[in-house]
Amino acid sequence: MSHEVIILPDEMESIVGRNRKTIWRWWRKEKSFPAPIQINGRAIGWREADYQAWLNGEWQN
């Protein structure tokens, strides 16, 4: 059984070395970063597979 790894916002900030505002700008305005998914209620995160694709230059909007 496999499960999907979700990266939470605080962890994503550490991984990419940028703050939330920058990550949000990349996603919302520049469309250059994967969209987060809603986890439950108001919590969000990014699929690790989407982040890895973005990191490798394989992610497309």
C-alpha positions in Angstrom: 0.0 0.0 0.0 1.4 3.4 -1.0 0.4 6.8 0.2 0.9 10.2 -1.2 3.3 12.5 0.7 2.0 16.0 1.4 4.4 18.9 2.1 2.9 21.5 4.4 3.4 25.2 4.0 6.0 25.6 6.7 8.0 22.7 5.4 7.7 24.0 1.8 9.1 27.4 2.9 12.2 25.5 4.3 12.6 23.3 1.3 12.5 26.1 -1.3 14.2 28.7 0.9 11.4 31.3 0.3 8.6 32.7 2.4 4.9 32.0 1.9 4.3 35.2 0.1 6.8 34.4 -2.6 5.5 30.8 -3.0 2.0 32.2 -3.3 3.1 34.7 -5.9 4.8 32.0 -7.9 1.5 30.0 -7.8 -1.2 32.6 -8.1 0.3 35.4 -10.2 3.2 33.9 -12.1 1.6 30.4 -12.5 5.1 29.0 -12.1 4.6 26.8 -9.1 2.2 23.8 -8.5 -1.1 24.6 -6.9 -1.6 23.4 -3.3 -4.3 20.9 -2.5 -6.8 21.2 0.3 -6.1 18.5 2.9 -9.0 18.8 5.3 -11.0 21.8 6.2 -8.7 24.8 5.9 -5.4 23.0 5.8 -3.4 22.9 2.5 -0.2 21.3 1.2 1.5 20.3 -1.9 1.9 16.8 -3.3 5.6 15.8 -3.1 5.3 14.4 -6.7 4.2 17.9 -7.9 7.1 19.5 -6.1 9.6 17.0 -7.5 8.3 17.6 -11.0 8.6 21.4 -10.5 12.1 21.0 -9.2 13.1 18.8 -12.2 11.6 21.3 -14.6 8.9 18.8 -15.6 5.9 20.5 -14.0 3.5 22.3 -16.3 0.6 24.5 -15.4 
